[in-house]
């Protein structure tokens, strides 16, 4: 396992970090969290020009190639900036679903636009009753004279209000957790029977609740191949887990940096509070948590490129579990080190905790991954 970035990855990460530093200040981020805001078109254009939207897309379709490991430094940069751009939603989840599940014609139609940033596509899989069950799908699909129609609801669609297409998981037969009968569909969010209720997550990430009532849909790939649909769902979730792990590491870096800067300047009894032994021990514990999370994020990125089999899934679950716990611990310590200011809306460290809380919940929380790993042990 290689823990070092190659030259191309390092150059891309440095360029992205500079871009986010110039165009994504904390004040800018706060402006983007207003109820009427979704994302900043200019920033997305810059991201596309930089090439990050083309990662993971084959060169034959205008992409840069690469895989989950190449997105590792990119997601860490987004985490450090606390960015709420639709990169995870579209460039990771939606793009992975199209790349892995689409027919040759669909890939040729959609992937070039996704690589260039002209199109954004969302992933709609999570349902309220699923409670982190990875293959829970109650949304139904039926074929009729005028094509396929979907009925059901998806509780969480990241950035679902700022996309032109949505990949929806549904089933043509079977019960909620059956692998048999699973299928993928493309849905136009403007179509009849499609309702989107917009809301924001606790970290201000835009999301929608998607309701489908006799909504027209186009199959993504072969609708009869439930084995492939299951593999696509697992691959998309694996890419999401690896990306979330990397994002949490970047957020942890910001929380630690804010804390070390604060304890150097905040004085109590005539001395910087960072001079006190108890505070030094806390900072040391935070550093240990960060280094452990960095290592596990690399392991998740490697497993994300080949999630087939129990070994790859177990590696992803372990990484999500460990990073989620240490990220929350570190961010709690950061807020405690700041005192009351750490909880204010105007200070960034509280937003770090909100972000890792959301990322920890995505694709299965710590409890869900603990249960899955325990089940693997028999």
Residue frames relative to the residue before (quaternion, step in Angstrom):
aa qw qx qy qz dx dy dz
X 1.0000 0.0000 0.0000 0.0000 0.00 0.00 0.00
X 0.2359 -0.7939 0.5500 0.1075 3.58 -0.68 1.12
X 0.2308 -0.8048 0.5371 0.1030 3.57 -0.61 1.17
X 0.6442 0.5346 -0.3134 0.4484 3.59 1.26 -0.17
X 0.4426 -0.6706 0.5285 0.2740 3.55 -1.12 0.72
X 0.4102 -0.6647 0.5484 0.2986 3.55 -1.13 0.58
X 0.7352 -0.4409 0.2720 0.4372 3.57 -1.27 0.20
X 0.6677 0.5037 -0.3117 0.4509 3.59 0.91 -0.87
X 0.6546 0.5028 -0.3142 0.4691 3.58 0.95 -0.84
X 0.6595 0.5106 -0.3111 0.4555 3.57 0.97 -0.85
X 0.6567 0.5077 -0.3149 0.4602 3.59 0.95 -0.84
X 0.6579 0.4977 -0.3140 0.4699 3.58 0.95 -0.84
X 0.6571 0.5100 -0.3141 0.4577 3.58 0.94 -0.86
X 0.6541 0.5074 -0.3156 0.4637 3.59 0.97 -0.82
X 0.6555 0.5074 -0.3127 0.4637 3.58 0.95 -0.86
X 0.6618 0.4982 -0.3072 0.4685 3.57 0.96 -0.84
X 0.6376 0.5258 -0.3315 0.4550 3.59 0.97 -0.79
X 0.6521 0.4968 -0.3158 0.4777 3.59 0.98 -0.79
X 0.6360 0.5313 -0.3286 0.4530 3.57 0.98 -0.85
X 0.6945 0.4650 -0.2818 0.4711 3.57 0.84 -0.92
X 0.6250 0.5326 -0.3417 0.4570 3.59 1.06 -0.68
X 0.6986 0.4727 -0.2664 0.4665 3.58 1.03 -0.81
X 0.8225 0.2709 -0.0929 0.4915 3.57 0.93 -0.91
X 0.7590 0.3491 -0.1922 0.5149 3.61 1.19 -0.10
X 0.0607 0.8023 -0.5856 0.0985 3.55 0.59 1.13
X 0.6577 -0.5052 0.3657 0.4224 3.56 -1.24 0.28
X 0.6234 0.5302 -0.3384 0.4645 3.58 1.07 -0.69
X 0.6310 0.5161 -0.3279 0.4774 3.59 1.03 -0.76
X 0.6361 0.5284 -0.3279 0.4568 3.55 0.97 -0.81
X 0.6500 0.5167 -0.3241 0.4534 3.57 0.92 -0.84
X 0.6279 0.5305 -0.3377 0.4586 3.59 1.05 -0.71
X 0.6733 0.5049 -0.2918 0.4545 3.57 1.07 -0.73
X 0.6441 0.5289 -0.3282 0.4447 3.58 1.23 -0.21
X 0.3938 0.6955 -0.5051 0.3258 3.58 1.20 0.21
X 0.6613 -0.5573 0.3158 0.3903 3.61 -1.04 0.68
X 0.7275 0.4455 -0.2596 0.4526 3.58 0.96 -0.79
X 0.6076 0.5773 -0.3539 0.4151 3.61 1.23 -0.27
X 0.1878 -0.7544 0.6154 0.1299 3.58 -1.23 0.55
X 0.7198 -0.2907 0.2168 0.5919 3.56 0.51 -1.16
X 0.5191 -0.6405 0.4727 0.3112 3.54 -1.25 0.38
X 0.4043 -0.7447 0.4664 0.2539 3.64 -0.40 1.16
X 0.6414 0.5393 -0.3393 0.4273 3.58 0.96 -0.81
X 0.6491 0.5103 -0.3226 0.4629 3.58 0.97 -0.79
X 0.6468 0.5080 -0.3252 0.4668 3.59 0.95 -0.82
X 0.6203 0.5327 -0.3365 0.4672 3.59 1.06 -0.72
X 0.6459 0.5061 -0.3138 0.4777 3.58 0.99 -0.82
X 0.6432 0.5239 -0.3252 0.4540 3.58 0.97 -0.82
X 0.6561 0.5017 -0.3083 0.4720 3.56 0.99 -0.83
X 0.6504 0.5149 -0.3169 0.4598 3.58 0.97 -0.84
X 0.6447 0.5180 -0.3145 0.4658 3.56 1.11 -0.67
X 0.5171 -0.6780 0.3862 0.3518 3.57 1.21 -0.47
X 0.4774 0.6981 -0.4478 0.2903 3.60 1.19 -0.09
X 0.6250 0.5325 -0.3542 0.4476 3.62 1.11 -0.50
X 0.6579 0.5146 -0.3036 0.4585 3.59 1.24 -0.35
X 0.4716 0.6688 -0.4519 0.3551 3.60 1.24 -0.08
X 0.7981 0.2863 -0.2224 0.4812 3.55 -1.02 0.83
X 0.6379 0.4746 -0.3283 0.5100 3.58 1.28 -0.01
X 0.5108 -0.6689 0.4343 0.3210 3.63 -0.75 0.96
X 0.5978 -0.5914 0.4122 0.3507 3.54 -1.13 0.69
X 0.5851 0.5959 -0.3679 0.4090 3.58 1.12 -0.60
X 0.7379 0.3536 -0.2106 0.5349 3.59 1.21 -0.45
X 0.6816 -0.5197 0.2846 0.4294 3.56 1.14 0.55
X 0.5460 0.6335 -0.3922 0.3831 3.57 1.24 0.19
X 0.5545 -0.5988 0.4661 0.3415 3.53 -1.36 -0.13
X 0.4731 -0.6525 0.4584 0.3746 3.57 1.25 -0.11
X 0.5113 0.6509 -0.4676 0.3102 3.54 -1.18 -0.51
X 0.2678 -0.7648 0.5684 0.1423 3.51 -1.34 0.03
X 0.8310 -0.2142 0.1612 0.4875 3.51 -1.22 -0.58
X 0.6404 0.5327 -0.3374 0.4385 3.58 0.99 -0.75
X 0.6504 0.5114 -0.3238 0.4588 3.59 1.07 -0.65
X 0.6670 0.4844 -0.3070 0.4756 3.59 1.17 -0.49
X 0.4415 0.7232 -0.4441 0.2914 3.60 1.24 -0.26
X 0.7316 0.3997 -0.2730 0.4801 3.67 0.64 -0.95
X 0.5905 0.5655 -0.3683 0.4426 3.59 1.14 -0.54
X 0.6926 0.4623 -0.2825 0.4762 3.57 0.83 -0.94
X 0.6093 0.5344 -0.3611 0.4612 3.59 1.06 -0.61
X 0.6405 0.5182 -0.3233 0.4655 3.58 1.02 -0.77
X 0.6378 0.5073 -0.3272 0.4783 3.59 0.99 -0.77
X 0.6477 0.5177 -0.3206 0.4578 3.58 1.00 -0.77
X 0.6442 0.5244 -0.3276 0.4502 3.58 0.93 -0.84
X 0.7200 0.4284 -0.2379 0.4914 3.58 1.03 -0.80
X 0.3339 -0.7438 0.4968 0.2973 3.60 1.28 -0.22
X 0.2170 0.8234 -0.4968 0.1676 3.56 1.16 0.69
X 0.1973 -0.7775 0.5881 0.1034 3.56 -1.08 0.77
X 0.2759 0.7530 -0.5382 0.2594 3.56 1.05 0.75
X 0.5554 -0.6516 0.4075 0.3177 3.63 -1.12 0.56
X 0.2218 0.8109 -0.5185 0.1559 3.59 1.00 0.73
X 0.6662 0.4769 -0.3064 0.4847 3.59 0.84 -0.91
X 0.6742 0.5248 -0.2996 0.4245 3.57 0.89 -0.95
X 0.8071 0.2962 -0.1315 0.4935 3.57 0.78 -1.03
X 0.7633 0.4075 -0.2254 0.4478 3.58 0.59 -1.15
X 0.7152 0.3830 -0.2508 0.5281 3.59 1.18 -0.42
X 0.7892 0.3486 -0.1977 0.4653 3.60 0.40 -1.20
X 0.7266 0.4412 -0.2600 0.4580 3.57 0.62 -1.10
X 0.6711 0.5014 -0.2985 0.4574 3.56 0.93 -0.90
X 0.6324 0.5269 -0.3362 0.4577 3.60 0.97 -0.79
X 0.6512 0.5216 -0.3192 0.4495 3.58 0.94 -0.85
X 0.6741 0.4780 -0.2978 0.4780 3.60 0.95 -0.85
X 0.6668 0.5135 -0.3084 0.4434 3.58 0.90 -0.90
X 0.7481 0.4065 -0.2173 0.4774 3.57 0.90 -0.91
X 0.8056 0.3439 -0.1477 0.4593 3.58 1.00 -0.77
X 0.6076 0.6024 -0.3567 0.3750 3.58 1.14 -0.48
X 0.5357 -0.5818 0.4945 0.3606 3.54 -1.25 0.43
X 0.6944 -0.4536 0.3360 0.4462 3.58 -1.26 0.21
X 0.6623 0.5027 -0.3058 0.4638 3.57 0.97 -0.85
X 0.6667 0.4932 -0.3073 0.4667 3.59 0.95 -0.81
X 0.6270 0.5225 -0.3377 0.4688 3.58 1.01 -0.72
X 0.6687 0.5002 -0.2966 0.4633 3.57 0.94 -0.90
X 0.6753 0.4942 -0.2910 0.4638 3.58 1.10 -0.65
X 0.7998 0.3670 -0.1561 0.4486 3.57 0.82 -1.03
X 0.6681 0.5582 -0.3273 0.3673 3.59 0.82 -0.94
X 0.6365 0.5154 -0.3674 0.4407 3.68 0.88 -0.67
X 0.6669 0.4890 -0.3048 0.4725 3.60 0.98 -0.79
X 0.6352 0.5069 -0.3277 0.4818 3.58 1.09 -0.63
X 0.6411 0.5303 -0.3232 0.4509 3.58 1.00 -0.79
X 0.7192 0.4443 -0.2457 0.4744 3.58 0.97 -0.85
X 0.4969 -0.6714 0.4191 0.3558 3.57 1.24 -0.26
X 0.4582 0.6956 -0.4462 0.3273 3.58 1.26 0.02
X 0.7710 0.2369 -0.1261 0.5776 3.58 1.13 -0.64
X 0.1190 -0.7417 0.6531 0.0957 3.51 -1.24 0.63
X 0.0879 -0.8007 0.5925 -0.0035 3.54 -0.99 0.88
X 0.2682 -0.7894 0.5376 0.1258 3.58 -0.90 0.92
X 0.3599 -0.7033 0.5803 0.1977 3.52 -1.37 0.36
X 0.0520 -0.8090 0.5852 -0.0217 3.58 -0.62 1.16
X 0.1847 0.8022 -0.5389 0.1789 3.56 -0.22 1.29
X 0.6809 0.5240 -0.3048 0.4111 3.60 0.86 -0.95
X 0.0811 -0.7823 0.6174 0.0174 3.54 -0.96 0.98
X 0.6494 -0.5798 0.3312 0.3639 3.55 -1.07 0.79
X 0.7169 0.4543 -0.2590 0.4610 3.59 0.94 -0.83
X 0.5375 0.6789 -0.3854 0.3189 3.58 1.21 -0.32
X 0.0678 -0.8436 0.5278 0.0721 3.57 1.09 -0.77
X 0.7567 -0.4279 0.1815 0.4597 3.54 0.73 1.20
X 0.4101 0.6627 -0.5151 0.3569 3.63 1.16 0.30
X 0.4403 -0.7697 0.3870 0.2530 3.62 -0.42 1.19
X 0.7850 0.2895 -0.1606 0.5236 3.61 1.08 -0.59
X 0.3579 0.7426 -0.4962 0.2724 3.59 1.17 0.43
X 0.1612 0.7712 -0.5961 0.1550 3.59 -0.59 1.17
X 0.0776 -0.7954 0.6009 0.0128 3.55 -0.67 1.16
X 0.4950 0.6516 -0.4315 0.3799 3.59 1.22 -0.34
X 0.2215 -0.8116 0.5337 0.0861 3.57 -0.77 1.04
X 0.1680 -0.7559 0.6262 0.0909 3.53 -1.25 0.62
X 0.0027 0.7908 -0.6117 0.0217 3.55 -0.96 0.87
X 0.3735 -0.7264 0.5418 0.1981 3.51 -1.11 0.79
X 0.0073 -0.7980 0.6020 -0.0284 3.55 -1.05 0.87
X 0.7575 -0.3820 0.2639 0.4590 3.57 -1.25 -0.08
X 0.7530 0.3590 -0.1968 0.5151 3.57 1.11 -0.68
X 0.7376 -0.3916 0.2226 0.5030 3.59 1.16 0.48
X 0.7061 -0.4529 0.3458 0.4205 3.53 -1.31 -0.36
X 0.1227 -0.7754 0.6179 0.0438 3.54 -1.14 0.80
X 0.2145 -0.7893 0.5684 0.0889 3.56 -1.03 0.88
X 0.0393 -0.7619 0.6461 0.0228 3.53 -1.22 0.70
X 0.5102 0.6263 -0.4733 0.3512 3.54 -0.87 0.96
X 0.3321 -0.7276 0.5632 0.2079 3.54 -1.31 -0.25
X 0.1693 -0.7472 0.6359 0.0934 3.52 -1.17 0.75
X 0.3990 -0.7788 0.4404 0.2006 3.55 -0.58 1.21
X 0.8161 0.1276 -0.0193 0.5633 3.58 1.00 -0.78
X 0.0926 0.7534 -0.6426 0.1046 3.54 -0.60 1.23
X 0.3254 -0.7744 0.5101 0.1851 3.57 -0.27 1.26
X 0.8534 -0.0009 -0.0446 0.5193 3.57 -0.92 1.01
X 0.2502 0.8152 -0.4919 0.1759 3.57 1.10 0.62
X 0.6443 0.5272 -0.3288 0.4458 3.58 1.22 -0.22
X 0.7360 0.3921 -0.2128 0.5092 3.58 1.26 -0.16
X 0.5729 0.5718 -0.3799 0.4478 3.57 1.09 0.71
X 0.4236 -0.7023 0.5137 0.2519 3.54 -1.28 0.41
X 0.7726 0.1240 -0.1029 0.6141 3.59 1.27 -0.24
X 0.1610 -0.7626 0.6186 0.0989 3.55 -1.25 0.53
X 0.2779 -0.7210 0.6103 0.1745 3.56 -0.96 0.92
X 0.0826 -0.8179 0.5692 -0.0188 3.56 -0.58 1.21
X 0.2918 -0.7210 0.5990 0.1901 3.55 -1.00 0.85
X 0.0773 0.7756 -0.6199 0.0901 3.56 -0.98 0.90
X 0.3077 -0.7438 0.5560 0.2072 3.54 -1.27 0.12
X 0.3729 -0.7284 0.5412 0.1934 3.49 -1.10 0.83
X 0.7809 -0.0060 0.0177 0.6244 3.57 1.28 -0.33
X 0.6924 0.5079 -0.3421 0.3815 3.54 -1.32 0.17
X 0.5724 -0.5881 0.4639 0.3335 3.51 -1.43 0.01
X 0.7997 -0.3962 0.1838 0.4119 3.51 -1.36 0.35
X 0.8069 0.2846 -0.1523 0.4947 3.63 0.80 -0.89
X 0.4264 0.7033 -0.4705 0.3196 3.60 1.22 0.17
X 0.4114 -0.6809 0.5441 0.2665 3.56 -1.03 0.77
X 0.6254 0.5280 -0.3361 0.4659 3.57 1.07 -0.69
X 0.7738 0.3340 -0.2597 0.4714 3.55 -0.85 0.99
X 0.5098 0.6444 -0.4317 0.3721 3.60 1.21 -0.12
X 0.0511 0.7835 -0.6161 0.0625 3.56 -1.10 0.75
X 0.3340 -0.7244 0.5725 0.1895 3.54 -1.33 0.40
X 0.0674 -0.8019 0.5936 -0.0009 3.53 -1.06 0.83
X 0.3322 -0.6920 0.6022 0.2193 3.52 -1.29 0.54
X 0.0753 -0.8013 0.5935 -0.0027 3.55 -0.86 1.03
X 0.3479 -0.6905 0.5966 0.2153 3.54 -1.09 0.83
X 0.3935 -0.7574 0.4589 0.2467 3.64 -0.49 1.09
X 0.6538 0.5043 -0.3148 0.4681 3.59 1.25 -0.32
X 0.4970 0.6935 -0.4146 0.3164 3.60 1.24 -0.18
X 0.6197 -0.5278 0.4284 0.3923 3.55 -1.28 0.41
X 0.7797 0.3235 -0.2529 0.4726 3.53 -1.05 0.81
X 0.6400 0.4822 -0.3235 0.5033 3.59 1.31 -0.01
X 0.0115 -0.7958 0.6045 -0.0344 3.57 -0.71 1.11
X 0.0997 -0.7878 0.6068 0.0343 3.54 -0.93 0.95
X 0.1154 -0.7698 0.6249 0.0601 3.57 -0.79 1.03
X 0.2702 -0.8068 0.5099 0.1265 3.54 -0.38 1.26
X 0.1270 0.7540 -0.6407 0.0701 3.54 -1.16 0.69
X 0.3622 -0.7115 0.5493 0.2467 3.57 -1.28 0.11
X 0.4660 -0.6517 0.5252 0.2868 3.51 -1.13 0.74
X 0.7135 -0.4726 0.2908 0.4278 3.56 -1.24 0.27
X 0.6962 0.4257 -0.2776 0.5070 3.62 1.17 -0.42
X 0.5757 -0.6325 0.3320 0.3979 3.59 1.33 0.34
X 0.3979 0.6917 -0.5041 0.3302 3.62 1.17 0.28
X 0.4080 -0.7093 0.5088 0.2674 3.63 -0.81 0.92
X 0.0588 0.7722 -0.6299 0.0594 3.55 -1.11 0.78
X 0.1942 -0.7585 0.6024 0.1551 3.54 -1.30 0.19
X 0.3359 -0.6471 0.6343 0.2571 3.48 -1.38 0.38
X 0.2046 -0.8141 0.5396 0.0645 3.56 -0.58 1.20
X 0.0585 -0.7847 0.6171 0.0055 3.55 -0.82 1.07
X 0.1195 -0.7995 0.5885 0.0172 3.55 -0.83 1.06
X 0.0378 0.7855 -0.6143 0.0650 3.55 -0.71 1.12
X 0.8068 -0.1944 0.0717 0.5533 3.54 -0.21 1.31
X 0.2676 0.7956 -0.4930 0.2288 3.56 1.07 0.83
X 0.4389 -0.6964 0.5038 0.2618 3.55 -0.90 0.93
X 0.0041 0.8037 -0.5924 0.0554 3.55 -0.99 0.88
X 0.3088 -0.7225 0.5908 0.1834 3.51 -1.30 0.50
X 0.4684 -0.6796 0.4714 0.3107 3.63 -0.73 0.91
X 0.2673 -0.7175 0.6193 0.1737 3.55 -1.10 0.79
X 0.8033 0.0496 -0.0831 0.5877 3.55 -0.26 1.27
X 0.7300 -0.3939 0.3250 0.4542 3.54 -1.28 -0.49
X 0.3560 -0.7771 0.4797 0.1982 3.57 -0.39 1.23
X 0.6675 0.5115 -0.3070 0.4456 3.61 1.14 -0.46
X 0.6342 0.5380 -0.3238 0.4511 3.59 1.26 -0.28
X 0.1008 -0.8350 0.5399 0.0334 3.58 0.21 1.26
X 0.5653 0.5860 -0.3917 0.4286 3.60 1.15 -0.47
X 0.6781 0.4657 -0.2897 0.4893 3.55 0.93 -0.88
X 0.6205 0.5429 -0.3485 0.4459 3.60 0.98 -0.76
X 0.6395 0.5164 -0.3205 0.4708 3.57 1.00 -0.82
X 0.6550 0.5093 -0.3084 0.4652 3.58 0.96 -0.86
X 0.6424 0.5167 -0.3231 0.4646 3.59 1.02 -0.77
X 0.6344 0.5213 -0.3323 0.4640 3.59 0.96 -0.82
X 0.6742 0.4846 -0.2991 0.4702 3.58 0.89 -0.91
X 0.6544 0.5101 -0.3202 0.4572 3.61 0.95 -0.81
X 0.6536 0.5061 -0.3133 0.4675 3.58 0.99 -0.80
X 0.6590 0.4902 -0.3077 0.4803 3.57 0.96 -0.81
X 0.6254 0.5363 -0.3382 0.4548 3.59 1.03 -0.74
X 0.6469 0.5009 -0.3139 0.4818 3.57 0.97 -0.85
X 0.6538 0.5165 -0.3099 0.4579 3.57 1.03 -0.78
X 0.6408 0.5180 -0.3260 0.4633 3.58 0.97 -0.82
X 0.6670 0.4977 -0.3061 0.4624 3.58 0.86 -0.95
X 0.6603 0.5018 -0.3067 0.4671 3.59 0.97 -0.83
X 0.6538 0.5096 -0.3145 0.4626 3.59 0.96 -0.85
X 0.6227 0.5380 -0.3354 0.4585 3.59 1.04 -0.76
X 0.6738 0.4845 -0.2948 0.4737 3.57 0.90 -0.91
X 0.6317 0.5348 -0.3257 0.4570 3.57 1.00 -0.82
X 0.6483 0.5141 -0.3203 0.4613 3.59 0.95 -0.84
X 0.6226 0.5324 -0.3462 0.4573 3.59 1.01 -0.72
X 0.6561 0.5038 -0.3121 0.4673 3.59 0.93 -0.85
X 0.6497 0.5071 -0.3117 0.4728 3.57 1.01 -0.80
X 0.6223 0.5317 -0.3334 0.4678 3.58 1.04 -0.75
X 0.6261 0.5399 -0.3387 0.4492 3.59 1.00 -0.77
X 0.6607 0.4973 -0.3070 0.4710 3.57 0.96 -0.84
X 0.6520 0.5149 -0.3197 0.4557 3.59 0.92 -0.87
X 0.6634 0.4937 -0.3059 0.4718 3.58 0.96 -0.83
X 0.6552 0.5128 -0.3183 0.4543 3.60 0.93 -0.84
X 0.6441 0.5128 -0.3182 0.4700 3.58 0.95 -0.85
X 0.6725 0.5069 -0.2989 0.4489 3.56 0.98 -0.84
X 0.6724 0.4833 -0.3113 0.4662 3.59 0.86 -0.87
X 0.6286 0.5181 -0.3398 0.4700 3.60 1.02 -0.71
X 0.6724 0.5129 -0.3014 0.4403 3.57 0.95 -0.89
X 0.7149 0.4552 -0.2841 0.4484 3.61 0.77 -0.95
X 0.5906 0.5526 -0.3777 0.4507 3.60 1.21 -0.26
X 0.7693 0.3719 -0.1793 0.4876 3.59 1.08 -0.70
X 0.6315 0.5267 -0.3411 0.4556 3.61 1.10 -0.59
X 0.1426 -0.8179 0.5557 0.0432 3.56 -0.65 1.14
X 0.0074 -0.7603 0.6495 -0.0117 3.51 -1.19 0.76
X 0.8237 0.0211 -0.0820 0.5607 3.57 -0.76 1.09
X 0.7276 -0.4830 0.2328 0.4279 3.54 1.00 0.91
X 0.7193 0.3720 -0.2409 0.5350 3.60 1.26 0.07
X 0.5504 -0.5677 0.4731 0.3884 3.59 -1.15 0.51
X 0.5073 -0.6726 0.4349 0.3180 3.59 -0.86 0.88
X 0.5713 0.5975 -0.3781 0.4168 3.58 1.23 -0.33
X 0.5857 0.5809 -0.3748 0.4231 3.59 1.24 -0.24
X 0.6054 0.5764 -0.3612 0.4133 3.58 1.16 -0.44
X 0.5807 -0.6423 0.3833 0.3215 3.53 -0.97 0.95
X 0.6395 0.5380 -0.3405 0.4308 3.58 0.92 -0.81
X 0.6617 0.4857 -0.3083 0.4809 3.57 1.02 -0.77
X 0.6237 0.5287 -0.3462 0.4600 3.60 1.01 -0.70
X 0.6387 0.5130 -0.3277 0.4706 3.58 0.99 -0.77
X 0.6392 0.5192 -0.3314 0.4605 3.59 0.99 -0.78
X 0.6562 0.4980 -0.3150 0.4713 3.59 0.92 -0.87
X 0.6330 0.5287 -0.3338 0.4565 3.59 1.00 -0.79
X 0.6465 0.5073 -0.3193 0.4719 3.59 0.97 -0.81
X 0.6323 0.5263 -0.3290 0.4636 3.58 1.02 -0.76
X 0.6441 0.5186 -0.3184 0.4635 3.59 1.01 -0.80
X 0.6340 0.5214 -0.3290 0.4669 3.58 1.00 -0.79
X 0.6456 0.5178 -0.3198 0.4614 3.58 0.94 -0.87
X 0.6616 0.5120 -0.3105 0.4514 3.57 0.94 -0.86
X 0.6744 0.4923 -0.3106 0.4543 3.59 0.85 -0.87
X 0.6321 0.5143 -0.3329 0.4744 3.57 1.02 -0.74
X 0.6566 0.5102 -0.3095 0.4612 3.57 0.96 -0.86
X 0.6166 0.5448 -0.3499 0.4477 3.60 0.99 -0.74
X 0.6702 0.4968 -0.3049 0.4595 3.57 0.88 -0.91
X 0.6804 0.4842 -0.2932 0.4655 3.57 0.92 -0.86
X 0.6085 0.5466 -0.3576 0.4506 3.60 1.09 -0.58
X 0.6229 0.5141 -0.3373 0.4837 3.58 1.07 -0.70
X 0.6425 0.5173 -0.3220 0.4646 3.58 0.96 -0.84
X 0.6508 0.5082 -0.3163 0.4671 3.59 1.00 -0.80
X 0.6425 0.5246 -0.3275 0.4524 3.59 0.99 -0.78
X 0.6428 0.5069 -0.3193 0.4775 3.58 1.00 -0.80
X 0.6819 0.4743 -0.2882 0.4765 3.59 0.90 -0.90
X 0.6215 0.5741 -0.3403 0.4103 3.58 1.07 -0.68
X 0.6358 0.5234 -0.3292 0.4619 3.58 1.15 -0.50
X 0.7852 0.1079 -0.0755 0.6051 3.60 1.22 -0.35
X 0.0306 0.8629 -0.5031 0.0379 3.60 0.45 1.20
X 0.4432 0.7037 -0.4622 0.3077 3.59 1.23 0.03
X 0.7681 0.3331 -0.2571 0.4826 3.55 -1.05 0.75
X 0.6379 -0.5662 0.3766 0.3615 3.53 -1.26 0.49
X 0.6051 0.5768 -0.3723 0.4031 3.62 1.04 -0.65
X 0.6808 0.4805 -0.2928 0.4690 3.57 0.89 -0.91
X 0.6565 0.5026 -0.3088 0.4702 3.57 0.97 -0.84
X 0.6448 0.5185 -0.3225 0.4598 3.58 1.01 -0.78
X 0.6362 0.5262 -0.3294 0.4581 3.59 1.00 -0.78
X 0.6530 0.5030 -0.3073 0.4756 3.56 1.00 -0.83
X 0.6579 0.5059 -0.3139 0.4612 3.59 0.93 -0.83
X 0.6432 0.5151 -0.3279 0.4620 3.58 0.95 -0.84
X 0.6652 0.5073 -0.3083 0.4528 3.56 0.91 -0.90
X 0.6636 0.5033 -0.3063 0.4610 3.58 0.90 -0.92
X 0.6520 0.5201 -0.3040 0.4604 3.56 0.99 -0.85
X 0.7167 0.4569 -0.2635 0.4561 3.58 0.72 -1.08
X 0.6863 0.4728 -0.2997 0.4643 3.59 0.82 -0.93
X 0.6268 0.5464 -0.3451 0.4352 3.58 0.96 -0.79
X 0.6818 0.4821 -0.2909 0.4670 3.57 0.89 -0.90
X 0.7107 0.4502 -0.2758 0.4649 3.58 0.82 -0.94
X 0.6085 0.5437 -0.3637 0.4493 3.60 1.06 -0.60
X 0.6637 0.4846 -0.3100 0.4780 3.58 0.91 -0.83
X 0.6411 0.5259 -0.3283 0.4524 3.58 0.95 -0.85
X 0.6711 0.4989 -0.3003 0.4588 3.58 0.88 -0.93
X 0.7010 0.4684 -0.2864 0.4552 3.59 0.84 -0.91
X 0.5954 0.5302 -0.3634 0.4819 3.59 1.11 -0.57
X 0.6553 0.5031 -0.3097 0.4707 3.59 0.95 -0.85
X 0.6215 0.5436 -0.3401 0.4501 3.57 1.04 -0.74
X 0.6718 0.4816 -0.2995 0.4765 3.58 0.91 -0.87
X 0.6452 0.5162 -0.3265 0.4590 3.60 0.95 -0.81
X 0.6431 0.5248 -0.3239 0.4540 3.58 1.05 -0.69
X 0.6901 0.4701 -0.2755 0.4763 3.57 1.11 -0.65
X 0.3728 -0.7055 0.5207 0.3035 3.57 1.06 -0.60
X 0.8505 -0.1947 0.1255 0.4722 3.56 -1.20 -0.55
X 0.6157 0.5690 -0.3587 0.4104 3.59 1.01 -0.72
X 0.6011 0.6005 -0.3529 0.3918 3.57 1.13 -0.57
X 0.6966 0.4581 -0.2678 0.4829 3.57 1.21 -0.38
X 0.5276 0.6572 -0.4101 0.3487 3.59 1.22 -0.11
X 0.5934 -0.5908 0.4277 0.3404 3.54 -1.22 0.62
X 0.6941 0.5159 -0.2705 0.4230 3.56 1.08 -0.73
X 0.6996 0.4303 -0.2656 0.5049 3.60 1.23 -0.17
X 0.5315 -0.7168 0.3668 0.2631 3.54 -0.83 1.06
X 0.6039 0.6173 -0.3860 0.3244 3.60 0.96 -0.72
X 0.6258 0.5309 -0.3449 0.4555 3.60 1.06 -0.61
X 0.6306 0.5279 -0.3251 0.4668 3.56 1.13 -0.65
X 0.5626 0.5784 -0.3885 0.4449 3.59 1.19 -0.45
X 0.6596 0.4947 -0.3092 0.4739 3.58 0.94 -0.86
X 0.6329 0.5272 -0.3382 0.4551 3.58 0.95 -0.81
X 0.6698 0.5152 -0.3093 0.4362 3.56 0.92 -0.90
X 0.6948 0.4526 -0.3010 0.4710 3.60 0.80 -0.90
X 0.5836 0.5612 -0.3822 0.4454 3.60 1.11 -0.51
X 0.6673 0.4840 -0.3001 0.4799 3.59 0.93 -0.88
X 0.6763 0.4933 -0.3005 0.4572 3.58 0.84 -0.94
X 0.6216 0.5382 -0.3400 0.4565 3.57 1.07 -0.68
X 0.6813 0.4874 -0.2884 0.4638 3.60 1.06 -0.70
X 0.6104 0.5713 -0.3592 0.4147 3.60 1.08 -0.62
X 0.8573 0.1252 -0.1055 0.4882 3.57 -1.14 0.77
X 0.7363 -0.3763 0.2093 0.5220 3.56 1.12 0.66
X 0.2997 -0.7635 0.5432 0.1794 3.58 -0.72 1.04
X 0.7603 -0.3784 0.2533 0.4633 3.57 -1.30 -0.02
X 0.6518 0.5185 -0.3237 0.4489 3.59 0.93 -0.84
X 0.6521 0.5212 -0.3204 0.4477 3.59 0.94 -0.86
X 0.6960 0.4544 -0.2836 0.4782 3.58 0.90 -0.86
X 0.5891 0.5496 -0.3694 0.4631 3.59 1.12 -0.55
X 0.6574 0.5028 -0.3081 0.4692 3.58 0.93 -0.89
X 0.6604 0.5065 -0.3216 0.4515 3.59 0.92 -0.86
X 0.6708 0.4899 -0.3041 0.4664 3.59 0.90 -0.89
X 0.6326 0.5211 -0.3338 0.4657 3.59 1.01 -0.75
X 0.6401 0.5286 -0.3194 0.4569 3.57 1.03 -0.75
X 0.6340 0.5339 -0.3289 0.4525 3.57 1.08 -0.69
X 0.6472 0.5177 -0.3175 0.4608 3.57 1.16 -0.57
X 0.4927 -0.6822 0.4134 0.3478 3.55 1.29 -0.21
